Amino acid sequence: MPEGPSLVMFKEDTVRFIGKKVLEATGNSKIDMDRIAGQKIIDIKTWGKHFLICFKDFTLRVHFLMFGVYYINERKDKQLRLSLRFKDDEWNFYTTAVKWIEEPLDEIYDWSADVMSDSWDAAKARNKLKAAPDMLVCDALLDQQIFSGVGNIIKNEVLYRIKVHPLSTIGALPPKKLSELIKEARVYTFEFLEWKRQYVLRKHWLANAQKTCKRCNLPFHKDYLGAGKRRTFYCENCQILYK
């Protein structure tokens, strides 16, 4: 699943289309394609894993699900979910969920929950976490209402970095560890962005998809943990279980 930094990069690639008119919309999405034709893009935003194409009276939300991808001026030999054609360019989306948002975005999105937003509020994240003491930390990091934009890779790396076992509960974490969890979720997400821009992200993985703990020189455990049974890599020796 594309994580928040990947969508920020897509936004950087597409801000040049703000002010341009969509000439045609096609694809197998069930939205009314005719509604988009002739409309000008007035803004492009992201919220976590949501890519938001803003028009005058509505917004088109693209969610990349588990395997969603996009291409600019390129097509692939598979079902096209949505294609937006401009005078000299086109965007193509595959394996995504597309829907309209009619309301003002400020009524829909809590921008302070987006770990990459200038509006990110660590104190609010802490309050949300404290309100769910029985939540597993592996679930908390993937909760988009708390850490919008954090995905499974970031989850694995943050927990390894702060030496916390993924099956620890939020309420059992010492205050200092809770602070580290909140801080590193944001710090690592921005590091993820820079490494991805440089095409070196995988070289920096210490836990995700790794076989051996570099701190302990012991085999990593690989399990499918949490409410979503997401793939998790962790070291039983140096990542402490707080229960």
C-alpha positions in Angstrom: 0.0 0.0 0.0 1.4 3.4 -0.9 2.2 5.3 2.3 1.9 9.1 2.9 5.3 10.0 1.5 4.5 8.4 -1.8 1.4 10.6 -2.2 3.4 13.7 -1.3 5.7 12.8 -4.1 2.7 12.4 -6.5 1.5 15.8 -5.4 4.8 17.3 -6.2 4.6 15.7 -9.6 1.2 17.1 -10.3 0.9 20.6 -8.8 1.8 21.9 -12.3 -1.7 20.8 -13.3 -3.5 23.2 -10.9 -5.5 25.6 -13.1 -5.6 23.2 -16.0 -8.9 21.9 -17.5 -9.8 18.2 -17.7 -10.9 17.6 -21.2 -12.1 14.0 -20.7 -12.4 11.4 -17.9 -12.6 7.7 -18.6 -12.2 4.4 -16.8 -14.2 1.7 -15.1 -14.9 3.6 -11.9 -18.6 4.0 -11.3 -18.4 7.7 -10.7 -20.1 10.1 -13.2 -17.2 10.8 -15.6 -19.1 13.5 -17.4 -19.1 15.6 -14.3 -15.3 16.1 -14.5 -15.0 17.0 -18.2 -14.5 20.7 -18.7 -13.7 21.3 -15.0 -10.5 23.1 -13.9 -8.4 21.7 -11.1 -8.2 24.4 -8.4 -6.0 22.6 -5.9 -4.3 19.3 -5.1 -4.1 18.0 -1.5 -3.1 14.9 0.3 -4.3 13.5 3.7 -2.4 10.5 4.6 -3.1 8.0 1.9 -5.9 10.0 0.3 -5.1 11.9 -2.9 -7.5 14.8 -3.3 -8.1 16.5 -6.7 -10.1 19.7 -5.9 -12.5 21.3 -8.3 -14.8 24.3 -7.8 -17.8 22.5 -6.3 -16.5 19.1 -5.4 -13.4 17.0 -4.7 -12.3 13.7 -6.3 -10.8 11.4 -3.7 -8.4 8.7 -4.9 -7.5 6.0 -2.4 -4.7 3.7 -3.4 -5.8 0.7 -1.3 -3.2 -2.1 -1.1 -1.9 -2.1 -4.7 -2.9 1.2 -6.3 -0.6 2.9 -8.7 -0.6 6.0 -11.0 1.2 7.1 -14.1 1.6 10.4 -15.9 1.6 10.1 -19.7 1.9 6.3 -19.5 -0.5 3.4 -19.6 -0.3 -0.2 -18.5 -1.9 -3.3 -20.0 -4.6 -3.7 -17.3 -7.9 -2.3 -16.3 -7.9 1.5 -16.0 -9.8 2.7 -13.0 -9.6 6.4 -13.9 -7.9 8.5 -16.6 -7.9 12.2 -16.7 -6.9 13.7 -20.1 -5.6 17.3 -20.4 -4.5 19.2 -23.5 -1.0 17.7 -23.5 -1.0 15.2 -20.7 -2.9 12.5 -18.9 -3.0 10.8 -15.5 -3.9 7.2 -15.2 -4.9 5.4 -12.0 -5.0 1.6 -11.5 -6.4 -0.5 -8.7 -7.7 2.5 -6.7 -11.0 3.5 -5.1 -12.4 6.7 -6.4 -15.3 8.7 -4.9 -16.8 12.2 -4.8 -16.5 14.5 -1.8 -19.2 17.1 -1.8 -18.5 18.8 1.5 -15.7 21.3 2.2 -12.6 19.3 3.0 -12.1 21.0 6.4 -15.3 19.4 7.5 -14.1 15.9 6.4 -10.4 15.8 7.3 -8.6 16.4 10.6 -5.4 17.9 9.1 -3.7 17.7 12.5 -3.7 13.9 12.3 -1.6 13.9 9.1 2.0 13.2 10.2 3.4 15.1 7.1 1.2 18.1 7.5 2.3 21.5 8.8 -0.8 21.2 11.0 0.3 17.9 12.6 -0.4 18.1 16.4 1.5 15.6 18.5 -0.5 16.6 21.6 -3.7 15.6 19.9 -2.1 12.3 18.9 -1.1 11.6 22.5 -4.7 12.3 23.7 -6.1 9.9 21.2 -3.7 7.2 22.2 -4.4 7.7 25.9 -8.1 7.3 25.2 -7.3 3.7 23.8 -5.1 2.1 26.5 -5.9 -1.4 25.3 -4.9 -0.8 21.7 -1.9 -2.7 20.4 0.9 -0.4 19.3 1.0 -2.2 15.9 -2.6 -1.1 15.4 -2.1 2.4 16.8 0.5 3.3 14.3 -1.8 2.2 11.5 -4.8 4.0 12.8 -5.3 6.8 10.2 -7.2 8.9 12.6 -4.1 9.1 14.8 -1.2 8.8 12.4 -2.6 9.5 9.0 -0.1 8.6 6.3 1.8 5.9 8.4 1.8 2.5 6.7 3.1 -0.9 7.4 6.7 -0.3 6.5 6.9 2.8 8.7 5.1 0.8 11.5 7.8 -1.9 11.5 10.7 0.5 11.3 9.4 2.8 14.1 8.8 0.0 16.5 12.2 -1.4 15.9 13.8 2.0 16.2 12.2 2.7 19.6 12.7 -1.0 20.8 9.0 -1.7 21.4 7.4 -5.1 20.7 4.4 -4.8 18.3 2.1 -6.6 20.7 2.6 -4.0 23.5 -0.4 -2.1 24.6 -0.6 1.7 24.5 -1.6 1.9 28.2 1.4 -0.2 29.3 4.0 2.0 27.6 6.0 4.2 29.9 5.4 8.0 29.2 8.8 8.3 27.6 8.2 5.4 25.2 4.8 6.9 24.3 6.6 10.2 23.5 9.2 8.3 21.4 6.4 6.5 19.5 4.7 9.8 18.5 7.9 11.6 17.7 9.4 8.8 15.6 6.2 8.2 13.6 6.7 11.7 12.1 10.5 11.7 12.0 10.7 8.4 10.2 8.0 9.4 7.7 10.0 12.4 6.5 13.1 10.2 6.3 11.1 7.7 4.3 10.2 10.6 1.9 13.8 11.7 1.4 15.1 8.1 0.9 12.3 7.4 -1.6 13.2 10.5 -3.6 16.8 9.2 -3.8 15.7 5.7 -4.7 17.5 4.2 -1.6 14.6 3.5 0.7 15.1 -0.3 0.9 18.8 0.2 1.8 17.7 1.9 5.0 15.3 -0.8 6.2 16.4 -2.2 9.5 13.4 -4.3 10.3 10.9 -4.5 7.4 11.5 -7.6 5.3 14.7 -8.3 7.1 15.9 -11.7 8.4 18.4 -10.7 11.1 18.4 -8.1 13.9 21.4 -5.9 13.4 21.5 -5.1 17.1 21.4 -8.6 18.4 22.5 -10.7 15.4 19.4 -12.9 16.0 16.7 -14.0 13.6 13.7 -11.7 13.2 10.3 -12.9 13.9 7.8 -12.5 11.0 4.1 -12.6 12.0 0.8 -11.2 10.9 -0.3 -9.2 13.9 -3.0 -6.8 15.0 -6.6 -6.3 14.0 -5.6 -6.2 10.3 -3.2 -9.1 10.5 -0.5 -7.0 8.8 2.9 -8.4 8.1 5.2 -7.5 11.0 9.0 -8.0 11.5 10.4 -7.7 15.0 13.1 -8.9 17.4 12.0 -10.8 20.5 15.3 -10.0 22.2 15.6 -6.2 22.0 12.0 -5.1 21.4 10.4 -5.0 24.8 6.9 -6.3 25.4 4.9 -3.9 27.5 1.6 -5.4 28.8 
